[in-house]
């Protein structure tokens, strides 16, 4: 599935998301954008999220393949199948279940790409966690790892890494948490600022661009352009 990632990032119809900056013509658009503001979980079964390349029912996940973490009165379950191909594609299944359940019985699946790892290379959270209690409140959040173009017509070597954090809501949907997403952007930017050993004359400028873009988003100095997939 070559260049599937670009089809997710470059779409004709976009809308502005107001981060307190929309409408200010002096504020540039961010290089990165989440595919989903909310992950709505079905009442039963597993289905692909709207706007994904696939639709219908998700593939079944073997019980022992799930990773689970507590999220209040229920647990979150994740199975991340990847990375595969030159684009480092992942098929991710997300579920929710009771404390006594050995596996989740309902949830959603989606695709993402970590092709931006080619420029990041070093990060203190490896292997990349998909579930983590980032704000230390005893409830895990979902982390969706993603990549963004550093320039127009980017090759697969010219992407940066980013992530989007989602919090379980009382109605068992997962809503995008902007504050924690900005926190993660700062963390990843810090990793991009760290020098590689030995210094790479090709990667160096790309890593600087990625760090700049992540810090711009974290500091709300750019405007997110969202694709309306619903």
C-alpha positions in Angstrom: 0.0 0.0 0.0 2.5 2.7 -1.1 2.0 6.2 -0.1 -1.1 5.4 1.9 0.2 7.8 4.5 0.1 10.7 2.1 -3.6 9.9 1.3 -4.3 10.4 5.0 -2.5 13.8 5.2 -3.4 15.4 1.9 -7.1 15.6 1.3 -9.1 18.2 -0.6 -11.6 19.2 2.1 -10.3 20.6 5.4 -11.7 22.6 8.3 -10.1 24.9 10.8 -9.8 23.8 14.4 -9.8 26.8 16.7 -6.9 26.5 19.2 -7.3 30.2 20.1 -5.4 31.0 16.9 -7.8 30.3 14.0 -8.6 33.4 12.0 -5.2 35.0 12.6 -3.7 35.1 9.1 -0.2 35.5 10.6 -0.4 32.0 12.2 0.9 29.3 9.9 -0.8 25.9 9.7 0.8 23.1 11.7 2.6 20.4 9.7 0.8 17.6 11.6 -2.9 16.9 12.2 -4.8 14.1 13.9 -7.0 11.9 11.8 -9.7 11.6 14.4 -10.9 13.9 17.2 -12.9 11.1 18.8 -12.8 7.3 18.7 -16.4 6.1 19.1 -16.6 2.6 20.3 -19.5 0.4 19.1 -21.8 -1.3 21.6 -20.6 -4.7 20.4 -18.1 -6.1 18.0 -15.1 -4.5 16.3 -15.3 -2.1 13.3 -13.0 0.1 11.3 -13.2 3.8 12.2 -14.8 6.2 9.6 -12.4 7.7 7.2 -10.0 4.7 7.2 -8.8 2.9 4.1 -10.8 -0.2 5.2 -14.3 -0.6 6.5 -16.5 -3.3 8.0 -15.4 -5.7 10.7 -11.9 -5.8 12.1 -9.7 -8.9 12.1 -10.0 -11.0 15.2 -7.2 -10.5 17.8 -5.9 -13.6 19.6 -6.5 -13.3 23.4 -2.8 -13.5 24.2 -1.9 -10.7 21.8 -3.7 -7.9 23.7 -2.0 -5.4 25.8 -4.2 -4.0 28.5 -4.1 -1.2 31.1 -6.6 0.1 33.7 -8.7 3.1 32.7 -11.0 3.6 35.7 -13.8 1.1 36.0 -12.8 -0.6 32.8 -9.6 -1.6 31.1 -8.3 -0.4 27.7 -7.0 -3.1 25.3 -4.6 -2.6 22.4 -3.2 -4.8 19.7 -0.7 -3.0 17.4 0.3 -5.2 14.4 3.4 -3.8 12.7 5.4 -2.1 11.6 5.3 -3.5 8.0 6.7 -2.3 4.7 8.8 0.7 3.9 6.2 3.0 5.3 6.2 1.3 8.7 2.5 0.8 8.7 0.5 -0.4 11.7 -3.0 -1.9 12.0 -4.1 -1.0 15.5 -7.1 -2.6 17.3 -8.4 -0.8 20.3 -10.9 -2.3 22.7 -12.5 -1.7 26.1 -13.5 -4.4 28.6 -14.4 -5.1 32.2 -11.9 -6.0 34.9 -12.9 -9.6 34.9 -12.7 -10.1 31.1 -9.7 -11.9 29.6 -10.2 -9.9 26.3 -12.2 -7.1 24.9 -15.5 -7.8 23.2 -15.9 -4.4 21.4 -13.8 -1.7 19.9 -12.4 -0.1 16.7 -9.4 -0.5 14.5 -7.4 2.0 12.4 -4.1 2.4 10.5 -1.2 4.6 11.2 2.5 4.9 10.1 5.7 5.4 12.0 7.8 6.1 8.9 9.0 9.2 10.8 11.1 6.9 13.0 13.7 7.2 10.2 14.5 10.7 11.3 13.9 10.2 15.0 15.9 7.0 15.5 16.4 7.5 19.3 13.6 8.0 21.9 13.5 7.1 25.6 10.2 5.3 25.2 11.0 2.3 23.2 9.3 0.1 22.2 6.7 2.8 21.5 3.9 2.5 24.1 0.3 2.6 22.9 -1.2 2.7 26.4 0.3 4.8 29.2 -0.8 6.8 32.2 0.8 10.1 31.0 -0.8 12.3 33.7 -0.3 9.8 36.5 -4.0 9.8 37.5 -4.2 6.0 37.6 -6.0 5.8 34.2 -4.2 4.9 31.0 -4.5 7.0 27.9 -4.2 5.8 24.3 -1.2 7.1 22.3 -1.5 6.9 18.5 1.9 7.2 17.0 1.9 8.9 13.6 4.1 10.7 11.1 4.0 14.0 9.2 5.6 15.4 6.1 8.5 17.8 6.7 8.2 19.3 3.2 6.0 19.1 0.1 6.5 16.0 -2.1 8.4 14.4 0.8 10.2 11.1 0.3 9.7 8.5 3.0 13.0 9.7 4.5 11.5 13.2 5.0 8.9 12.6 7.6 8.8 13.5 11.3 7.3 11.5 14.2 4.4 12.7 16.3 1.7 11.3 18.5 -1.9 12.0 19.6 -3.2 11.2 23.0 -6.8 10.1 23.7 -8.6 9.9 27.0 -11.6 7.5 27.8 -14.8 9.5 28.4 -17.8 8.5 30.5 -19.7 7.3 27.4 -16.8 5.0 26.5 -15.6 7.0 23.6 -12.0 8.3 23.5 -11.6 12.0 23.0 -8.4 13.7 21.8 -6.6 15.3 24.7 -4.9 18.4 23.3 -2.9 19.2 26.5 -1.3 15.7 26.7 -0.8 15.7 22.9 1.2 18.9 23.3 3.1 17.4 26.2 4.1 14.4 24.0 5.1 16.8 21.2 7.5 18.5 23.5 9.0 15.2 24.5 9.5 14.1 21.0 10.9 17.5 20.0 13.5 17.1 22.8 14.5 13.7 21.3 14.9 15.4 18.0 17.1 18.1 19.5 19.5 15.5 21.0 22.6 15.0 18.8 23.1 11.8 17.0 26.4 10.1 17.3 28.0 10.4 14.9 26.4 13.6 13.6 24.6 13.1 10.3 24.7 15.9 7.8 21.6 14.6 6.0 19.5 13.9 9.1 20.6 16.9 11.0 18.5 19.5 9.1 15.5 17.2 8.9 15.6 16.6 12.7 15.8 20.3 13.3 12.7 20.8 11.1 10.8 18.1 12.9 11.7 19.6 16.3 10.7 23.1 15.2 7.3 21.8 13.9 6.6 19.9 17.1 7.5 22.8 19.4 5.4 25.1 17.3 2.4 22.8 17.8 3.2 22.4 21.5 3.4 26.1 22.0 0.2 26.7 20.0 2.1 28.8 17.5 0.4 27.1 14.5 -3.1 26.2 13.6 -4.3 22.6 13.1 -6.0 21.9 9.8 -8.4 19.0 10.3 -9.8 16.7 7.6 -13.5 16.2 8.1 -13.8 12.4 8.0 -17.3 12.1 9.5 
